[in-house]
Amino acid sequence: KDALKPNVWLFLPDGFTSPEPNRSCRLTPGETNVEEIPLHLEPDGKNLSPYHLIVWYDHDHAHYSWDLKGIIKVEERPVYFKGYLILGAILLVLLFATLAIRNRRSVSSIR
């Protein structure tokens, strides 16, 4: 029936950092809150790296805490090089077609 103030501390493996790894918020009964914690991948970060998230709060002179463990999965977003290559080729064809049309018009207007 009382409001709680949970605290969250994020412990990251080597190769990962966060500008704001620790959070705290106030929750009223029945309220939920979703927090996003931004992560930065450094050059020595590895796929499938373990992390720990410690959540705790005090209520009625009792301490409650959880050690939540998980795995950071690094997913590379592909660079759509083939798409850029095709788009570039189309633009070049359009450019040459436009230049050819202009060239023919200028030659025919001279005659």
Salt bridges, closest charged atoms under 4 A:
GLU20 OE1 - ARG23 NH2 3.74
GLU35 OE1 - ARG23 NH1 2.63
ASP58 OD1 - HIS63 ND1 2.79
ASP60 OD2 - HIS59 NE2 3.33
ASP67 OD1 - HIS52 ND1 3.29
